[in-house]
């Protein structure tokens, strides 16, 4: 870790990569089940909501891991488990090789100093009764050794300036700021303890497109200057591609495909990943005419009663008997990156010549085919 104390600038603490090669964060078999209960006085557990069911990944120093998937697939629950805001049902979380799954008290506070979070909603994540200066400086009340009391006021102003806000706003309240400005306040608060990892739980989903770009660019700049590692959770695949080094795709509590940005976006191999990418808007008219739109039928199954075997099989056009009996492991099946599918096949969905195997049921239909049908019928 190196410190830059240039006069007139906010003190910059840059985290360096571990020369031993140990991952900064490693997750093994992470599971979180929430009980379903009945009764008022005598509660009885009648089932389990399998919010997260066997998640594995690694995060290295200075890396951004994008976590994508539909609503309800368990992305935010994973972020809470990493922060120990929820206790896992099973599995392990290792920080620099140390098991931190069951930490409490002082040990847990030390962990949270190094792993901070930016919440999704900039309107509810800031206390409306506290000024911006109090919000950004509050972490130092819990970790007083980070910044001496006499320097806290100046450090708050430096952090606000670092995230693109006027330092004179320290005495204003959250309701006096726009959504994008509030999210910048949340970023400043996350930076206050000089963490190594920041969990970004959909930090731009509630913002306008132009403001999204500003916040994403700010996060990239902070990553470069401070040597931060991000776990970036989002729905927008274009945003995830812009900021991520690697991407993990989640479906119904499990990771179904993980790889580098190029591997996922250029040669996706899982049918669910291909369906997600096919929904991404393409600006180039030529590429758009070649792209096949994969239309999934049915709803996402309930995490309280997931399908047997492969959880995606009820919506997959490749599903066969083995998919109902044998859960596919997340391993490399010849595509160059791990995929949880018995019939994984690398396909280019966005850009270039696009080819998607025709499904056995009406789950996929080329965009131009529908347009031609309208012309033929005159509708």
C-alpha positions in Angstrom: 0.0 0.0 0.0 1.4 3.4 -1.0 0.3 6.9 0.0 0.4 10.0 -2.1 0.3 13.2 0.0 0.5 15.8 -2.8 -0.2 19.3 -1.2 -3.7 20.6 -2.0 -5.0 17.1 -3.0 -7.0 14.5 -1.2 -4.6 11.9 0.4 -4.5 9.0 -1.9 -3.9 5.5 -0.5 -3.2 3.1 -3.3 -3.5 -0.7 -2.7 -1.0 -2.9 -4.4 -1.5 -6.4 -5.6 -0.4 -9.3 -3.3 2.9 -10.7 -4.7 2.0 -14.1 -3.4 -0.8 -14.4 -5.9 -3.5 -15.2 -3.3 -6.9 -13.9 -4.4 -8.1 -10.9 -2.5 -11.5 -12.5 -2.1 -12.5 -16.2 -2.6 -16.0 -17.6 -2.3 -16.5 -21.3 -2.0 -19.9 -23.0 -2.1 -21.8 -20.0 -0.7 -25.4 -20.9 0.3 -28.2 -18.8 1.8 -31.6 -20.3 2.5 -34.4 -18.3 4.1 -36.9 -20.3 6.0 -40.6 -20.2 5.1 -42.7 -20.3 8.3 -46.4 -20.7 9.1 -48.2 -19.8 12.3 -48.2 -16.8 14.7 -47.5 -18.2 18.2 -46.0 -21.5 17.2 -44.1 -21.0 14.0 -43.3 -24.0 11.9 -40.8 -24.1 9.1 -42.5 -25.5 6.0 -39.9 -24.8 3.3 -36.8 -22.9 2.3 -36.2 -20.0 -0.2 -32.9 -20.9 -1.9 -31.8 -17.4 -2.6 -28.1 -18.4 -3.1 -27.3 -22.0 -3.7 -23.6 -22.9 -4.3 -21.8 -19.8 -5.6 -18.1 -19.9 -6.3 -15.8 -17.2 -7.6 -12.5 -15.3 -7.0 -11.7 -11.6 -7.0 -8.1 -10.4 -7.4 -6.6 -7.1 -6.5 -7.5 -4.3 -8.8 -10.0 -6.4 -10.7 -13.7 -5.7 -11.4 -16.0 -8.7 -11.4 -19.5 -8.0 -12.9 -22.4 -9.9 -11.5 -25.5 -10.0 -13.8 -28.8 -11.7 -13.9 -32.6 -11.2 -13.7 -34.3 -9.7 -10.6 -34.5 -12.3 -7.9 -31.5 -14.4 -8.9 -29.6 -13.7 -5.7 -27.1 -11.0 -6.7 -27.9 -8.6 -3.9 -28.0 -11.5 -1.4 -24.5 -12.4 -2.4 -23.4 -8.8 -1.7 -24.9 -9.0 1.8 -23.2 -12.3 2.5 -19.8 -10.8 1.5 -20.4 -7.9 3.9 -21.6 -10.3 6.6 -24.9 -8.4 6.7 -26.4 -11.8 6.3 -24.9 -15.0 7.7 -24.5 -17.8 5.2 -26.3 -21.2 5.6 -23.2 -22.9 4.2 -20.0 -22.1 2.4 -17.0 -20.1 3.0 -15.7 -16.5 2.3 -12.0 -16.0 2.3 -10.4 -12.6 2.5 -6.6 -12.8 1.7 -6.7 -16.5 2.4 -8.4 -16.1 5.8 -11.9 -17.6 6.5 -14.0 -14.6 7.5 -17.4 -16.4 7.3 -18.1 -16.4 11.1 -16.4 -13.2 12.3 -18.0 -11.1 14.9 -17.2 -8.1 17.1 -13.9 -6.4 16.5 -12.8 -8.9 13.9 -15.9 -8.2 11.8 -15.4 -4.4 12.1 -11.8 -4.8 10.8 -13.1 -6.8 7.9 -15.8 -4.2 7.0 -13.1 -1.5 7.0 -11.6 -3.2 4.0 -14.8 -4.2 2.3 -17.3 -1.4 1.7 -20.6 -1.2 -0.2 -22.4 1.3 -2.4 -26.2 0.7 -2.2 -28.6 0.7 -5.0 -31.1 3.4 -4.0 -29.4 6.8 -3.4 -32.6 8.1 -1.9 -33.0 5.6 1.0 -29.4 4.8 1.7 -28.6 8.3 3.1 -30.0 9.4 6.5 -32.2 12.4 5.8 -31.6 13.8 9.3 -27.8 14.0 8.8 -25.8 16.5 6.9 -23.5 15.4 4.1 -20.5 16.1 6.3 -21.8 13.8 9.1 -22.7 11.1 6.6 -19.3 10.9 5.0 -17.5 11.2 8.3 -19.6 8.7 10.2 -17.3 5.7 9.4 -14.5 7.4 11.4 -16.6 7.3 14.5 -16.4 3.5 14.3 -12.8 3.4 13.1 -11.3 6.5 14.8 -7.7 5.4 14.0 -8.2 6.1 10.2 -8.4 9.9 10.5 -7.6 12.0 13.6 -10.5 14.1 14.9 -8.8 17.4 14.1 -8.4 16.5 10.4 -11.9 15.0 9.7 -13.6 18.2 8.6 -10.9 18.8 6.0 -10.8 15.2 4.9 -14.6 15.2 4.3 -14.2 18.2 2.0 -11.4 16.5 0.2 -13.5 13.4 -0.4 -16.5 15.4 -1.7 -14.2 17.2 -4.1 -12.7 13.8 -5.1 -16.1 12.5 -6.2 -17.0 15.7 -8.1 -19.1 17.6 -5.5 -18.6 21.1 -4.2 -16.7 20.9 -0.8 -18.9 23.7 0.5 -21.9 21.3 0.5 -20.9 19.7 3.8 -23.7 21.3 5.7 -26.4 20.5 3.3 -28.9 17.6 3.7 -29.6 14.7 1.3 -32.9 16.1 0.1 -31.1 19.1 -1.4 -29.2 16.9 -3.9 -30.2 15.1 -7.1 -30.0 11.3 -7.5 -26.6 11.3 -9.2 -25.2 13.7 -6.5 -26.6 11.5 -3.7 -24.9 8.5 -5.3 -21.6 10.4 -5.3 -22.1 11.0 -1.6 -22.5 7.3 -1.1 -19.3 6.7 -3.0 -17.4 9.3 -0.8 -18.7 7.5 2.3 -17.5 4.1 0.9 -14.0 5.7 0.3 -13.7 7.2 3.7 -12.1 4.1 5.3 -9.7 3.5 2.4 -11.0 0.0 1.6 -9.5 -2.6 -0.8 -12.9 -3.9 -2.1 -16.1 -2.0 -2.9 -19.3 -3.9 -3.5 -21.4 -1.9 -6.0 -25.0 -3.1 -5.6 -26.6 -1.8 -8.8 -25.2 1.7 -8.1 -26.5 3.2 -11.4 -29.8 1.5 -11.9 -31.9 4.3 -10.4 -30.1 7.1 -12.4 -30.6 8.6 -15.8 -28.5 7.4 -18.7 -26.3 10.4 -18.8 -25.7 10.4 -15.0 -25.0 6.6 -15.2 -22.1 7.3 -17.5 -20.7 10.0 -15.2 -20.9 7.7 -12.1 -19.4 4.7 -14.0 -16.5 6.9 -15.3 -16.0 8.1 -11.7 -15.8 4.5 -10.4 -13.2 3.6 -13.1 -11.1 6.7 -12.2 -11.2 5.8 -8.5 -10.3 2.2 -9.3 -7.2 3.3 -11.2 -6.1 5.9 -8.6 -6.7 3.8 -5.4 -6.0 0.3 -6.8 -9.6 -0.8 -5.8 -11.3 -4.1 -6.6 -15.0 -4.0 -7.4 -17.8 -6.5 -7.4 -20.2 -4.7 -9.7 -23.8 -5.8 -9.7 -26.1 -4.6 -12.4 -28.9 -5.5 -14.8 -27.6 -3.4 -17.7 -25.2 -5.6 -19.7 -23.7 -2.7 -21.6 -22.7 -1.0 -18.3 -21.2 -4.2 -17.0 -19.2 -4.7 -20.2 -17.9 -1.1 -19.9 -16.5 -1.5 -16.4 -15.8 -5.2 -15.8 -12.7 -7.3 -16.3 -14.6 -10.6 -15.7 -18.3 -11.3 -15.8 -20.4 -13.9 -13.8 -23.9 -14.7 -14.9 -26.4 -15.8 -12.2 -29.6 -17.6 -12.6 -31.9 -18.7 -9.7 -29.2 -18.5 -7.0 -26.3 -20.1 -9.0 -23.6 -18.9 -11.4 -24.2 -20.5 -14.8 -21.2 -18.9 -16.7 -18.1 -16.9 -15.8 -15.3 -15.6 -17.9 -13.5 -12.5 -19.2 -15.5 -9.7 -20.7 -14.6 -10.9 -24.2 -15.4 -14.5 -23.5 -18.9 -13.7 -22.2 -19.9 -11.1 -24.7 -18.2 -12.5 -27.8 -18.4 -16.2 -27.3 -21.2 -16.9 -24.7 -21.8 -20.6 -24.3 -24.8 -20.9 -21.8 -28.3 -20.6 -23.3 -29.3 -18.1 -20.6 -26.4 -15.9 -21.2 -27.2 -15.9 -24.9 -30.8 -15.0 -24.2 -29.6 -12.0 -22.1 -27.2 -10.8 -24.7 -29.8 -11.1 -27.5 -31.9 -8.5 -25.7 -29.1 -5.9 -25.7 -30.0 -3.1 -28.2 -27.6 -2.9 -31.2 -27.1 0.5 -32.8 -25.5 -0.8 -36.0 -28.3 -1.5 -38.5 -26.3 -4.2 -40.3 -25.4 -6.0 -37.1 -29.0 -5.6 -35.8 -30.4 -7.3 -39.0 -28.1 -10.3 -38.4 -28.8 -10.7 -34.7 -31.2 -13.4 -33.6 -33.6 -12.5 -30.8 -34.0 -15.3 -28.3 -37.5 -15.2 -26.8 -37.7 -17.1 -23.5 -41.2 -18.4 -22.5 -42.5 -18.8 -19.0 -41.6 -17.2 -15.8 -38.5 -17.7 -13.6 -39.2 -20.7 -11.3 -39.7 -20.0 -7.6 -36.5 -20.2 -5.6 -38.6 -22.0 -2.9 -39.2 -24.8 -5.4 -36.5 -24.8 -8.1 -36.5 -27.4 -10.9 -34.5 -30.6 -10.4 -31.2 -30.9 -12.3 -30.4 -27.8 -14.3 -32.5 -24.9 -13.0 -32.7 -23.3 -16.5 -34.1 -26.4 -18.2 -37.8 -25.3 -17.9 -37.0 -22.4 -20.2 -34.2 -23.9 -22.3 -34.6 -25.0 -25.9 -31.7 -27.4 -25.5 -33.1 -29.3 -22.5 -33.0 -33.1 -22.6 -33.6 -35.9 -20.1 -30.1 -35.5 -18.5 -30.9 -31.9 -17.7 -33.7 -33.0 -15.3 -31.6 -35.5 -13.4 -28.0 -34.3 -13.4 -27.2 -30.7 -12.3 -24.4 -29.4 -14.6 -21.2 -28.4 -12.9 -19.6 -25.1 -13.6 -16.5 -26.3 -15.5 -14.7 -25.5 -18.8 -16.4 -27.7 -21.5 -14.1 -26.7 -24.3 -15.2 -23.0 -24.7 -12.2 -21.6 -22.7 -14.2 -20.6 -19.6 -16.5 -22.4 -17.1 -20.1 -23.0 -18.1 -22.8 -24.9 -16.2 -24.6 -26.5 -19.2 -24.5 -30.1 -20.5 -24.8 -28.8 -24.1 -22.7 -25.6 -23.9 -21.9 -24.2 -27.3 -20.0 -20.9 -27.9 -22.1 -18.5 -29.9 -21.5 -14.8 -31.0 -24.7 -12.9 -30.2 -23.7 -9.3 -30.5 -21.6 -8.1 -33.4 -20.3 -10.0 -36.4 -22.0 -12.9 -38.1 -24.6 -14.2 -35.6 -25.7 -17.8 -35.6 -27.9 -19.4 -32.9 -29.1 -23.0 -33.4 -32.8 -23.3 -34.0 -34.6 -24.4 -30.9 -37.0 -27.3 -30.9 -39.8 -25.0 -29.6 -40.8 -21.5 -30.4 -38.3 -19.8 -28.1 -36.3 -17.9 -30.6 -37.3 -16.0 -33.7 -35.1 -13.7 -35.9 -36.2 -10.1 -35.8 -36.3 -9.8 -39.6 -38.6 -12.9 -39.8 -41.3 -11.1 -37.8 -41.0 -8.0 -39.9 -41.3 -10.0 -43.1 -44.4 -11.7 -41.7 -46.0 -8.4 -41.1 -45.3 -7.3 -44.7 -46.8 -10.5 -46.0 -50.0 -10.2 -44.0 -50.2 -6.4 -44.6 -50.6 -5.8 -40.8 
